Amino acid sequence: MNPNTDRRTVLTLDAGGTNFVFTAIRSNKEIVKPITLPSRGDKLEKCIDTIEKGFREIMAGLDERAVAISFAFPGPSDYDTGIIGKLNNLPAFTGGIPLGPILEHRFGIPVFINNDGDLYAYGEALSGFLPDLNRRLHEAGIKKRFRNLMGITLGTGFGGGLVFNEELLSGDNSMAGEIWLLRNKLNPGTNAEEGVSIRAIQRVFAKLAGIPKNQCPSPKEIYEIARKERKGNTEAALEAFRQLGIVLGDTLGNLFTVFDGACVIGGGLSGAMSLIFPSMMKELNDRYTSYSGNEYPRLVQKVFNISTPEGMKQFLAWKKQDIPVPDTGESVSYYAQARLPIGLSSIGTSRAVALGAYAFALKKLDNT
């Protein structure tokens, strides 16, 4: 399966709490003009009818029949069976709704539903960050290639997905990559999402600026205050992003320990990563101290921020060493320092999710 050249057409959906955006993809390209409809997520029958209406309007504009429907939908859900659980932003879905089987019955084609974090990571692994990274390594004359990727999304929530050896890692309960439930380093009684999200930025800023939460600026405005592009409490703004970077760095450090792969960051807050990267990278490349007083790195791997030209240059300065094999006259070459890159999405979060949904459907069809 090569999503870039595959000629099969798949219908996709970007399911938000307010609007649903429908489109169709073939050969990793959008082949129709997207259609946006209100989600009507408070009424189950109306919401499902809206989903059907959107897909039928897209199908009417195609020159050939779609082979599948594939899209991201919020959890908790049993994605293998297509059953949706209780959702906060789409309250009509409560008590286990068989959305996948309903749509398969109405359209007569396979329906695949998955988590947006998983599909984001899959899209970046097959058609975005990972192939671009390996291209850069090839151009630099480095033979090392990366096949594992963590995809992280920062926004209203803190999402993620894991791709292992170019295969989406879902887990036995479709719950792999639920990184939002890891511990919050700065407030261990809460989960990581309380420190890595839009509400985290606003909570810290409001507290430090001494203003009520309902008067707090938007994250974009807080970002502009931090950069002195807008009037406000600059110190509070900078500290809000610094604390987010600490919690994010600690979470990624735990993930890098058990999942040895590259990392790409997307989502609405990724536009403020210039303010988040410093404290995040400090956390990742920090050191532990043993009870005997010895210091050692937190990670075996050294992590590089390749979102900047200087960071990419440092990452690509990766030299092989030749180790002689005794009594043979031969040597073995290897890259002595274990390295991991972390950077930003170049194709955009929404596009990565759509491409992930497309590739996920093709993979499922090929394996059926």
C-alpha positions as YAML, in Angstrom:
chain: A
units: angstrom
residues:
- id: 1
  name: MET
  ca: [0.00, 0.00, 0.00]
- id: 2
  name: ASN
  ca: [1.31, 3.42, -1.02]
- id: 3
  name: PRO
  ca: [-1.18, 6.18, -0.13]
- id: 4
  name: ASN
  ca: [0.51, 8.57, -2.57]
- id: 5
  name: THR
  ca: [-0.21, 6.38, -5.60]
- id: 6
  name: ASP
  ca: [-3.24, 4.32, -4.51]
- id: 7
  name: ARG
  ca: [-6.22, 5.15, -6.77]
- id: 8
  name: ARG
  ca: [-8.95, 4.12, -4.33]
- id: 9
  name: THR
  ca: [-11.28, 6.82, -2.99]
- id: 10
  name: VAL
  ca: [-12.16, 7.13, 0.70]
- id: 11
  name: LEU
  ca: [-14.70, 9.47, 2.31]
- id: 12
  name: THR
  ca: [-13.42, 11.28, 5.41]
- id: 13
  name: LEU
  ca: [-14.88, 13.47, 8.13]
- id: 14
  name: ASP
  ca: [-13.37, 16.03, 10.51]
- id: 15
  name: ALA
  ca: [-15.76, 15.68, 13.46]
- id: 16
  name: GLY
  ca: [-15.79, 18.74, 15.72]
- id: 17
  name: GLY
  ca: [-18.19, 19.59, 18.50]
- id: 18
  name: THR
  ca: [-19.67, 22.47, 16.48]
- id: 19
  name: ASN
  ca: [-19.21, 21.50, 12.82]
- id: 20
  name: PHE
  ca: [-18.61, 18.41, 10.71]
- id: 21
  name: VAL
  ca: [-16.37, 18.83, 7.64]
- id: 22
  name: PHE
  ca: [-16.73, 16.16, 4.92]
- id: 23
  name: THR
  ca: [-14.40, 15.45, 2.00]
- id: 24
  name: ALA
  ca: [-12.98, 12.64, -0.15]
- id: 25
  name: ILE
  ca: [-9.36, 11.61, -0.66]
- id: 26
  name: ARG
  ca: [-7.67, 9.71, -3.46]
- id: 27
  name: SER
  ca: [-3.91, 9.24, -3.80]
- id: 28
  name: ASN
  ca: [-3.40, 11.44, -0.72]
- id: 29
  name: LYS
  ca: [-5.17, 14.35, -2.42]
- id: 30
  name: GLU
  ca: [-8.50, 15.96, -1.64]
- id: 31
  name: ILE
  ca: [-10.58, 15.46, -4.79]
- id: 32
  name: VAL
  ca: [-13.73, 17.42, -3.92]
- id: 33
  name: LYS
  ca: [-14.59, 20.70, -2.29]
- id: 34
  name: PRO
  ca: [-15.21, 20.03, 1.43]
- id: 35
  name: ILE
  ca: [-18.73, 20.37, 2.82]
- id: 36
  name: THR
  ca: [-19.33, 21.83, 6.29]
- id: 37
  name: LEU
  ca: [-22.52, 21.10, 8.25]
- id: 38
  name: PRO
  ca: [-23.49, 21.86, 11.86]
- id: 39
  name: SER
  ca: [-22.87, 18.79, 14.00]
- id: 40
  name: ARG
  ca: [-26.17, 18.97, 15.93]
- id: 41
  name: GLY
  ca: [-24.43, 16.86, 18.54]
- id: 42
  name: ASP
  ca: [-27.14, 17.26, 21.17]
- id: 43
  name: LYS
  ca: [-29.69, 15.20, 19.17]
- id: 44
  name: LEU
  ca: [-28.60, 11.71, 18.23]
- id: 45
  name: GLU
  ca: [-30.89, 11.05, 15.25]
- id: 46
  name: LYS
  ca: [-30.29, 14.53, 13.81]
- id: 47
  name: CYS
  ca: [-26.53, 14.16, 14.27]
- id: 48
  name: ILE
  ca: [-26.42, 10.80, 12.50]
- id: 49
  name: ASP
  ca: [-28.67, 12.14, 9.74]
- id: 50
  name: THR
  ca: [-26.25, 15.05, 9.35]
- id: 51
  name: ILE
  ca: [-23.36, 12.61, 8.96]
- id: 52
  name: GLU
  ca: [-25.31, 10.69, 6.32]
- id: 53
  name: LYS
  ca: [-26.28, 13.89, 4.50]
- id: 54
  name: GLY
  ca: [-22.69, 15.13, 4.39]
- id: 55
  name: PHE
  ca: [-21.29, 11.90, 3.02]
- id: 56
  name: ARG
  ca: [-24.07, 11.57, 0.43]
- id: 57
  name: GLU
  ca: [-23.41, 15.10, -0.84]
- id: 58
  name: ILE
  ca: [-19.71, 14.24, -1.19]
- id: 59
  name: MET
  ca: [-20.53, 10.97, -2.97]
- id: 60
  name: ALA
  ca: [-22.72, 12.83, -5.45]
- id: 61
  name: GLY
  ca: [-19.66, 14.78, -6.63]
- id: 62
  name: LEU
  ca: [-17.40, 11.75, -7.20]
- id: 63
  name: ASP
  ca: [-16.56, 10.21, -10.55]
- id: 64
  name: GLU
  ca: [-16.38, 6.72, -9.04]
- id: 65
  name: ARG
  ca: [-17.71, 4.87, -6.00]
- id: 66
  name: ALA
  ca: [-15.83, 5.27, -2.71]
- id: 67
  name: VAL
  ca: [-14.41, 2.06, -1.25]
- id: 68
  name: ALA
  ca: [-14.78, 3.07, 2.41]
- id: 69
  name: ILE
  ca: [-15.60, 5.73, 4.96]
- id: 70
  name: SER
  ca: [-12.84, 6.57, 7.45]
- id: 71
  name: PHE
  ca: [-12.73, 9.32, 10.04]
- id: 72
  name: ALA
  ca: [-11.69, 10.41, 13.52]
- id: 73
  name: PHE
  ca: [-14.24, 10.60, 16.29]
- id: 74
  name: PRO
  ca: [-13.81, 11.55, 19.95]
- id: 75
  name: GLY
  ca: [-13.51, 8.93, 22.66]
- id: 76
  name: PRO
  ca: [-14.02, 7.01, 24.80]
- id: 77
  name: SER
  ca: [-14.98, 4.60, 22.04]
- id: 78
  name: ASP
  ca: [-14.48, 1.00, 21.03]
- id: 79
  name: TYR
  ca: [-13.01, 1.82, 17.65]
- id: 80
  name: ASP
  ca: [-12.70, -1.79, 16.45]
- id: 81
  name: THR
  ca: [-16.47, -2.23, 16.63]
- id: 82
  name: GLY
  ca: [-17.33, 1.38, 15.79]
- id: 83
  name: ILE
  ca: [-19.23, 1.88, 19.06]
- id: 84
  name: ILE
  ca: [-19.06, 5.39, 20.51]
- id: 85
  name: GLY
  ca: [-19.19, 5.98, 24.27]
- id: 86
  name: LYS
  ca: [-20.16, 9.03, 26.31]
- id: 87
  name: LEU
  ca: [-18.79, 12.22, 24.71]
- id: 88
  name: ASN
  ca: [-18.55, 15.65, 26.30]
- id: 89
  name: ASN
  ca: [-18.63, 17.71, 23.12]
- id: 90
  name: LEU
  ca: [-21.26, 15.53, 21.40]
- id: 91
  name: PRO
  ca: [-23.59, 14.73, 24.31]
- id: 92
  name: ALA
  ca: [-26.10, 12.80, 22.19]
- id: 93
  name: PHE
  ca: [-23.59, 9.93, 22.03]
- id: 94
  name: THR
  ca: [-24.20, 8.34, 25.42]
- id: 95
  name: GLY
  ca: [-24.49, 4.74, 26.47]
- id: 96
  name: GLY
  ca: [-22.76, 3.05, 23.53]
- id: 97
  name: ILE
  ca: [-23.91, 4.11, 20.06]
- id: 98
  name: PRO
  ca: [-23.00, 1.75, 17.15]
- id: 99
  name: LEU
  ca: [-22.12, 4.57, 14.77]
- id: 100
  name: GLY
  ca: [-19.89, 2.43, 12.56]
- id: 101
  name: PRO
  ca: [-22.48, -0.33, 11.98]
- id: 102
  name: ILE
  ca: [-25.22, 2.28, 11.42]
- id: 103
  name: LEU
  ca: [-23.22, 3.96, 8.65]
- id: 104
  name: GLU
  ca: [-22.19, 0.62, 7.11]
- id: 105
  name: HIS
  ca: [-25.88, -0.34, 6.91]
- id: 106
  name: ARG
  ca: [-26.84, 2.97, 5.29]
- id: 107
  name: PHE
  ca: [-23.98, 3.15, 2.77]
- id: 108
  name: GLY
  ca: [-23.11, -0.49, 2.10]
- id: 109
  name: ILE
  ca: [-19.35, 0.08, 2.35]
- id: 110
  name: PRO
  ca: [-16.83, -0.51, 5.20]
- id: 111
  name: VAL
  ca: [-16.64, 2.19, 7.87]
- id: 112
  name: PHE
  ca: [-13.50, 2.76, 9.94]
- id: 113
  name: ILE
  ca: [-13.44, 5.04, 12.97]
- id: 114
  name: ASN
  ca: [-10.42, 5.90, 15.07]
- id: 115
  name: ASN
  ca: [-9.04, 8.41, 17.56]
- id: 116
  name: ASP
  ca: [-7.86, 11.72, 16.11]
- id: 117
  name: GLY
  ca: [-4.51, 11.46, 17.90]
- id: 118
  name: ASP
  ca: [-3.90, 8.02, 16.38]
- id: 119
  name: LEU
  ca: [-4.82, 9.14, 12.89]
- id: 120
  name: TYR
  ca: [-2.72, 12.29, 13.26]
- id: 121
  name: ALA
  ca: [0.33, 10.20, 14.14]
- id: 122
  name: TYR
  ca: [-0.38, 7.74, 11.31]
- id: 123
  name: GLY
  ca: [-0.71, 10.51, 8.75]
- id: 124
  name: GLU
  ca: [2.56, 12.12, 9.88]
- id: 125
  name: ALA
  ca: [4.32, 8.75, 9.88]
- id: 126
  name: LEU
  ca: [3.33, 7.78, 6.34]
- id: 127
  name: SER
  ca: [2.94, 11.11, 4.56]
- id: 128
  name: GLY
  ca: [4.41, 13.91, 6.67]
- id: 129
  name: PHE
  ca: [7.04, 14.25, 9.35]
- id: 130
  name: LEU
  ca: [8.66, 10.81, 9.18]
- id: 131
  name: PRO
  ca: [9.29, 10.57, 5.41]
- id: 132
  name: ASP
  ca: [10.52, 14.17, 5.43]
- id: 133
  name: LEU
  ca: [12.89, 13.38, 8.31]
- id: 134
  name: ASN
  ca: [14.28, 10.31, 6.53]
- id: 135
  name: ARG
  ca: [14.70, 12.34, 3.34]
- id: 136
  name: ARG
  ca: [16.80, 14.86, 5.27]
- id: 137
  name: LEU
  ca: [18.93, 12.05, 6.69]
- id: 138
  name: HIS
  ca: [19.46, 10.62, 3.20]
- id: 139
  name: GLU
  ca: [20.46, 14.01, 1.81]
- id: 140
  name: ALA
  ca: [22.96, 14.41, 4.67]
- id: 141
  name: GLY
  ca: [24.56, 11.07, 3.85]
- id: 142
  name: ILE
  ca: [23.35, 9.46, 7.09]
- id: 143
  name: LYS
  ca: [22.24, 5.84, 6.72]
- id: 144
  name: LYS
  ca: [20.14, 5.81, 9.88]
- id: 145
  name: ARG
  ca: [16.36, 5.76, 9.26]
- id: 146
  name: PHE
  ca: [13.46, 6.26, 11.69]
- id: 147
  name: ARG
  ca: [10.43, 3.96, 11.57]
- id: 148
  name: ASN
  ca: [8.75, 4.84, 14.88]
- id: 149
  name: LEU
  ca: [6.85, 8.04, 15.61]
- id: 150
  name: MET
  ca: [4.93, 9.69, 18.43]
- id: 151
  name: GLY
  ca: [2.35, 12.20, 17.22]
- id: 152
  name: ILE
  ca: [1.35, 14.78, 19.85]
- id: 153
  name: THR
  ca: [-1.49, 17.32, 19.60]
- id: 154
  name: LEU
  ca: [-1.75, 20.38, 21.85]
- id: 155
  name: GLY
  ca: [-5.01, 22.29, 22.03]
- id: 156
  name: THR
  ca: [-8.29, 22.02, 23.91]
- id: 157
  name: GLY
  ca: [-6.94, 18.68, 25.07]
- id: 158
  name: PHE
  ca: [-3.64, 16.78, 25.04]
- id: 159
  name: GLY
  ca: [-3.75, 13.95, 22.51]
- id: 160
  name: GLY
  ca: [-1.35, 11.50, 21.01]
- id: 161
  name: GLY
  ca: [-0.78, 8.44, 18.87]
- id: 162
  name: LEU
  ca: [2.00, 5.90, 18.41]
- id: 163
  name: VAL
  ca: [3.27, 4.39, 15.17]
- id: 164
  name: PHE
  ca: [5.59, 1.40, 15.60]
- id: 165
  name: ASN
  ca: [7.57, 0.15, 12.61]
- id: 166
  name: GLU
  ca: [5.18, 2.16, 10.39]
- id: 167
  name: GLU
  ca: [2.16, 0.34, 11.88]
- id: 168
  name: LEU
  ca: [-0.41, 2.15, 14.01]
- id: 169
  name: LEU
  ca: [-0.13, 0.93, 17.60]
- id: 170
  name: SER
  ca: [-3.68, 0.74, 18.97]
- id: 171
  name: GLY
  ca: [-3.40, -1.66, 21.91]
- id: 172
  name: ASP
  ca: [-5.75, -4.42, 23.04]
- id: 173
  name: ASN
  ca: [-8.46, -1.93, 24.02]
- id: 174
  name: SER
  ca: [-7.86, 0.71, 21.34]
- id: 175
  name: MET
  ca: [-6.37, 2.86, 24.14]
- id: 176
  name: ALA
  ca: [-2.66, 3.10, 23.29]
- id: 177
  name: GLY
  ca: [-1.44, 6.69, 23.26]
- id: 178
  name: GLU
  ca: [-3.86, 8.04, 25.89]
- id: 179
  name: ILE
  ca: [-1.07, 10.34, 27.04]
- id: 180
  name: TRP
  ca: [-3.40, 12.91, 28.58]
- id: 181
  name: LEU
  ca: [-3.79, 10.58, 31.56]
- id: 182
  name: LEU
  ca: [-0.10, 10.56, 32.48]
- id: 183
  name: ARG
  ca: [0.81, 12.39, 35.68]
- id: 184
  name: ASN
  ca: [1.21, 16.17, 35.83]
- id: 185
  name: LYS
  ca: [4.72, 16.83, 37.20]
- id: 186
  name: LEU
  ca: [3.85, 20.26, 38.60]
- id: 187
  name: ASN
  ca: [0.64, 19.03, 40.25]
- id: 188
  name: PRO
  ca: [0.93, 15.25, 40.76]
- id: 189
  name: GLY
  ca: [-2.67, 14.96, 41.92]
- id: 190
  name: THR
  ca: [-3.86, 15.83, 38.40]
- id: 191
  name: ASN
  ca: [-3.27, 14.43, 34.93]
- id: 192
  name: ALA
  ca: [-0.94, 15.86, 32.29]
- id: 193
  name: GLU
  ca: [-3.75, 17.47, 30.28]
- id: 194
  name: GLU
  ca: [-4.41, 19.85, 33.18]
- id: 195
  name: GLY
  ca: [-0.92, 21.20, 32.55]
- id: 196
  name: VAL
  ca: [-0.77, 20.81, 28.75]
- id: 197
  name: SER
  ca: [-3.85, 22.42, 27.19]
- id: 198
  name: ILE
  ca: [-5.52, 25.72, 26.42]
- id: 199
  name: ARG
  ca: [-7.14, 25.81, 29.85]
- id: 200
  name: ALA
  ca: [-3.73, 25.27, 31.47]
- id: 201
  name: ILE
  ca: [-2.32, 28.36, 29.76]
- id: 202
  name: GLN
  ca: [-5.31, 30.45, 30.77]
- id: 203
  name: ARG
  ca: [-5.42, 29.11, 34.34]
- id: 204
  name: VAL
  ca: [-1.77, 29.92, 35.06]
- id: 205
  name: PHE
  ca: [-1.93, 33.32, 33.36]
- id: 206
  name: ALA
  ca: [-5.09, 34.35, 35.22]
- id: 207
  name: LYS
  ca: [-3.64, 33.29, 38.57]
- id: 208
  name: LEU
  ca: [-0.32, 35.09, 38.08]
- id: 209
  name: ALA
  ca: [-1.91, 38.17, 36.53]
- id: 210
  name: GLY
  ca: [-4.44, 38.36, 39.38]
- id: 211
  name: ILE
  ca: [-7.52, 38.40, 37.15]
- id: 212
  name: PRO
  ca: [-10.73, 36.29, 37.18]
- id: 213
  name: LYS
  ca: [-10.70, 33.28, 34.87]
- id: 214
  name: ASN
  ca: [-13.68, 34.63, 32.94]
- id: 215
  name: GLN
  ca: [-11.65, 37.74, 32.06]
- id: 216
  name: CYS
  ca: [-8.61, 35.78, 30.87]
- id: 217
  name: PRO
  ca: [-7.38, 36.49, 27.32]
- id: 218
  name: SER
  ca: [-7.31, 33.76, 24.68]
- id: 219
  name: PRO
  ca: [-4.15, 31.64, 24.33]
- id: 220
  name: LYS
  ca: [-3.33, 33.55, 21.14]
- id: 221
  name: GLU
  ca: [-3.57, 36.85, 23.02]
- id: 222
  name: ILE
  ca: [-1.46, 35.46, 25.87]
- id: 223
  name: TYR
  ca: [1.13, 34.41, 23.28]
- id: 224
  name: GLU
  ca: [1.14, 37.95, 21.87]
- id: 225
  name: ILE
  ca: [1.48, 39.39, 25.38]
- id: 226
  name: ALA
  ca: [4.47, 37.11, 25.99]
- id: 227
  name: ARG
  ca: [6.10, 38.38, 22.79]
- id: 228
  name: LYS
  ca: [5.26, 42.00, 23.72]
- id: 229
  name: GLU
  ca: [3.08, 42.34, 20.65]
- id: 230
  name: ARG
  ca: [0.11, 43.16, 22.90]
- id: 231
  name: LYS
  ca: [-0.16, 44.98, 26.21]
- id: 232
  name: GLY
  ca: [-0.50, 42.83, 29.31]
- id: 233
  name: ASN
  ca: [1.39, 40.96, 32.02]
- id: 234
  name: THR
  ca: [4.37, 39.67, 30.07]
- id: 235
  name: GLU
  ca: [5.89, 37.79, 33.00]
- id: 236
  name: ALA
  ca: [2.64, 35.91, 33.64]
- id: 237
  name: ALA
  ca: [2.35, 35.01, 29.95]
- id: 238
  name: LEU
  ca: [5.91, 33.72, 29.72]
- id: 239
  name: GLU
  ca: [5.48, 31.71, 32.91]
- id: 240
  name: ALA
  ca: [2.27, 30.12, 31.62]
- id: 241
  name: PHE
  ca: [4.08, 28.75, 28.56]
- id: 242
  name: ARG
  ca: [7.15, 27.81, 30.63]
- id: 243
  name: GLN
  ca: [5.06, 25.66, 32.96]
- id: 244
  name: LEU
  ca: [3.31, 23.99, 30.04]
- id: 245
  name: GLY
  ca: [6.74, 23.15, 28.62]
- id: 246
  name: ILE
  ca: [7.82, 21.52, 31.89]
- id: 247
  name: VAL
  ca: [4.77, 19.24, 32.05]
- id: 248
  name: LEU
  ca: [5.02, 18.44, 28.35]
- id: 249
  name: GLY
  ca: [8.75, 17.69, 28.60]
- id: 250
  name: ASP
  ca: [8.23, 15.40, 31.57]
- id: 251
  name: THR
  ca: [5.45, 13.53, 29.77]
- id: 252
  name: LEU
  ca: [7.52, 13.12, 26.60]
- id: 253
  name: GLY
  ca: [10.50, 11.99, 28.67]
- id: 254
  name: ASN
  ca: [8.41, 9.15, 30.08]
- id: 255
  name: LEU
  ca: [7.20, 8.27, 26.58]
- id: 256
  name: PHE
  ca: [10.69, 8.34, 25.05]
- id: 257
  name: THR
  ca: [11.81, 5.92, 27.76]
- id: 258
  name: VAL
  ca: [9.29, 3.24, 26.76]
- id: 259
  name: PHE
  ca: [8.76, 4.18, 23.10]
- id: 260
  name: ASP
  ca: [12.03, 4.91, 21.33]
- id: 261
  name: GLY
  ca: [11.01, 7.01, 18.33]
- id: 262
  name: ALA
  ca: [10.84, 10.45, 16.74]
- id: 263
  name: CYS
  ca: [8.18, 12.94, 17.85]
- id: 264
  name: VAL
  ca: [6.06, 15.43, 15.91]
- id: 265
  name: ILE
  ca: [3.89, 18.09, 17.55]
- id: 266
  name: GLY
  ca: [0.71, 19.59, 16.08]
- id: 267
  name: GLY
  ca: [-2.53, 21.18, 17.24]
- id: 268
  name: GLY
  ca: [-3.57, 24.76, 17.89]
- id: 269
  name: LEU
  ca: [-1.00, 25.45, 20.62]
- id: 270
  name: SER
  ca: [1.88, 24.21, 18.46]
- id: 271
  name: GLY
  ca: [2.04, 27.72, 16.99]
- id: 272
  name: ALA
  ca: [3.43, 28.87, 20.35]
- id: 273
  name: MET
  ca: [6.14, 26.22, 20.55]
- id: 274
  name: SER
  ca: [8.89, 28.86, 20.37]
- id: 275
  name: LEU
  ca: [7.85, 29.77, 23.94]
- id: 276
  name: ILE
  ca: [7.35, 26.15, 25.01]
- id: 277
  name: PHE
  ca: [10.45, 24.47, 23.56]
- id: 278
  name: PRO
  ca: [13.05, 25.96, 25.98]
- id: 279
  name: SER
  ca: [11.57, 24.52, 29.21]
- id: 280
  name: MET
  ca: [10.46, 21.36, 27.41]
- id: 281
  name: MET
  ca: [13.94, 20.63, 26.04]
- id: 282
  name: LYS
  ca: [15.53, 21.42, 29.41]
- id: 283
  name: GLU
  ca: [13.26, 18.82, 30.99]
- id: 284
  name: LEU
  ca: [14.04, 16.21, 28.33]
- id: 285
  name: ASN
  ca: [17.81, 16.67, 28.53]
- id: 286
  name: ASP
  ca: [17.87, 17.07, 32.32]
- id: 287
  name: ARG
  ca: [19.80, 14.83, 34.68]
- id: 288
  name: TYR
  ca: [18.98, 12.50, 37.56]
- id: 289
  name: THR
  ca: [21.02, 12.25, 40.76]
- id: 290
  name: SER
  ca: [21.44, 8.90, 42.49]
- id: 291
  name: TYR
  ca: [21.45, 8.49, 46.28]
- id: 292
  name: SER
  ca: [25.24, 8.14, 46.07]
- id: 293
  name: GLY
  ca: [25.45, 11.59, 44.49]
- id: 294
  name: ASN
  ca: [26.23, 10.50, 40.93]
- id: 295
  name: GLU
  ca: [24.52, 12.38, 38.09]
- id: 296
  name: TYR
  ca: [23.37, 10.79, 34.83]
- id: 297
  name: PRO
  ca: [21.12, 11.86, 31.95]
- id: 298
  name: ARG
  ca: [17.38, 11.41, 32.27]
- id: 299
  name: LEU
  ca: [17.30, 9.72, 28.86]
- id: 300
  name: VAL
  ca: [19.74, 7.39, 27.17]
- id: 301
  name: GLN
  ca: [18.95, 9.22, 23.93]
- id: 302
  name: LYS
  ca: [19.81, 12.85, 23.34]
- id: 303
  name: VAL
  ca: [16.80, 14.79, 22.08]
- id: 304
  name: PHE
  ca: [17.15, 17.50, 19.41]
- id: 305
  name: ASN
  ca: [14.65, 20.22, 18.53]
- id: 306
  name: ILE
  ca: [14.75, 20.07, 14.72]
- id: 307
  name: SER
  ca: [12.12, 22.77, 14.25]
- id: 308
  name: THR
  ca: [14.90, 25.36, 13.96]
- id: 309
  name: PRO
  ca: [17.72, 25.43, 11.37]
- id: 310
  name: GLU
  ca: [20.35, 25.30, 14.12]
- id: 311
  name: GLY
  ca: [18.63, 22.37, 15.83]
- id: 312
  name: MET
  ca: [18.40, 20.46, 12.55]
- id: 313
  name: LYS
  ca: [22.06, 21.19, 11.85]
- id: 314
  name: GLN
  ca: [23.06, 19.80, 15.24]
- id: 315
  name: PHE
  ca: [20.89, 16.72, 14.78]
- id: 316
  name: LEU
  ca: [22.38, 15.98, 11.34]
- id: 317
  name: ALA
  ca: [25.94, 16.31, 12.67]
- id: 318
  name: TRP
  ca: [25.74, 12.60, 13.38]
- id: 319
  name: LYS
  ca: [29.03, 10.87, 12.65]
- id: 320
  name: LYS
  ca: [29.70, 7.17, 12.39]
- id: 321
  name: GLN
  ca: [32.50, 5.51, 14.28]
- id: 322
  name: ASP
  ca: [34.56, 2.63, 12.95]
- id: 323
  name: ILE
  ca: [35.25, -0.05, 15.56]
- id: 324
  name: PRO
  ca: [37.95, -2.63, 14.68]
- id: 325
  name: VAL
  ca: [37.06, -6.31, 15.10]
- id: 326
  name: PRO
  ca: [40.07, -8.05, 16.69]
- id: 327
  name: ASP
  ca: [41.96, -10.65, 14.66]
- id: 328
  name: THR
  ca: [39.92, -9.96, 11.48]
- id: 329
  name: GLY
  ca: [41.41, -6.81, 9.99]
- id: 330
  name: GLU
  ca: [37.85, -5.58, 9.58]
- id: 331
  name: SER
  ca: [35.81, -2.93, 11.32]
- id: 332
  name: VAL
  ca: [32.16, -2.25, 12.11]
- id: 333
  name: SER
  ca: [30.60, 1.17, 11.67]
- id: 334
  name: TYR
  ca: [27.89, 2.50, 13.97]
- id: 335
  name: TYR
  ca: [26.36, 5.72, 15.25]
- id: 336
  name: ALA
  ca: [27.60, 5.89, 18.83]
- id: 337
  name: GLN
  ca: [25.22, 8.50, 20.23]
- id: 338
  name: ALA
  ca: [21.54, 7.54, 20.40]
- id: 339
  name: ARG
  ca: [19.53, 10.49, 19.07]
- id: 340
  name: LEU
  ca: [15.86, 11.40, 18.82]
- id: 341
  name: PRO
  ca: [14.37, 14.32, 16.87]
- id: 342
  name: ILE
  ca: [11.36, 16.32, 17.92]
- id: 343
  name: GLY
  ca: [9.74, 18.89, 15.65]
- id: 344
  name: LEU
  ca: [6.58, 20.48, 14.30]
- id: 345
  name: SER
  ca: [4.12, 19.32, 11.68]
- id: 346
  name: SER
  ca: [4.79, 20.70, 8.21]
- id: 347
  name: ILE
  ca: [1.52, 19.48, 6.65]
- id: 348
  name: GLY
  ca: [-0.86, 20.72, 9.36]
- id: 349
  name: THR
  ca: [-2.84, 18.80, 11.94]
- id: 350
  name: SER
  ca: [-6.14, 18.54, 10.05]
- id: 351
  name: ARG
  ca: [-4.44, 17.34, 6.87]
- id: 352
  name: ALA
  ca: [-2.37, 14.81, 8.80]
- id: 353
  name: VAL
  ca: [-5.54, 13.41, 10.43]
- id: 354
  name: ALA
  ca: [-7.25, 13.15, 7.03]
- id: 355
  name: LEU
  ca: [-4.26, 11.42, 5.44]
- id: 356
  name: GLY
  ca: [-4.04, 9.11, 8.43]
- id: 357
  name: ALA
  ca: [-7.72, 8.21, 8.03]
- id: 358
  name: TYR
  ca: [-7.15, 7.53, 4.33]
- id: 359
  name: ALA
  ca: [-4.13, 5.29, 4.92]
- id: 360
  name: PHE
  ca: [-5.86, 3.53, 7.82]
- id: 361
  name: ALA
  ca: [-8.80, 2.58, 5.59]
- id: 362
  name: LEU
  ca: [-6.54, 1.30, 2.80]
- id: 363
  name: LYS
  ca: [-4.57, -0.78, 5.29]
- id: 364
  name: LYS
  ca: [-7.71, -2.26, 6.79]
- id: 365
  name: LEU
  ca: [-9.13, -3.09, 3.38]
- id: 366
  name: ASP
  ca: [-5.90, -4.78, 2.29]
- id: 367
  name: ASN
  ca: [-5.81, -6.88, 5.46]
- id: 368
  name: THR
  ca: [-9.45, -7.99, 5.21]
...
